[in-house]
Amino acid sequence: MKPHIGSLSGLVAASLSVAVLSALPLTAEPAAQPATTQSVFVMPANPGEGHDPFFPDSSRPYESAPNAQSSNLAETLTVKGITRMGNDYFVIIGNHTYGVGDDGEVKASGGSVRIHVVEINAGSCVVEVNGQRHELTFSNNP
């Protein structure tokens, strides 16, 4: 019986692949992970710096009134209380309790404002509103 050429070439290919695989090292070093970057959004100050991709003809991104309004609202915020648990201070602004590093929406006279608590001391706290820091003091007097 004559050997079939197709099966013979398959046998040769299989033996070559086994020979090549056995020559490879068994341990491989893991590939280096690429460095991750964090995206940062900067609000454009004019149409030359960028536009709203969903509403390209809108002038809303360039208006500065909301920042001024938020800053004025931040000055109307009042601290209702400051407490200490262990080494950590907590502040009550509006109807919510915040620790250092907390973010939240606070209702102020005339609207609401988003705050970030930067620092809390025994008698005051520092909050950040739209990149501007404001010191709020606490008084026990009603």
Secondary structure, 3 states (H helix, E strand, C coil): CCCCHHHHHHHHHHHHHHHHHHHCCCCCCCCCCCCCCCCCCCCCCCCCCCCCCCCCCCCHHHCCHHHHHHHHHHCCCCEEEEEEECCEEEEEECCEEECCCCEEEEEECCEEEEEEEEEECCCEEEEEECCEEEEEECCCCC
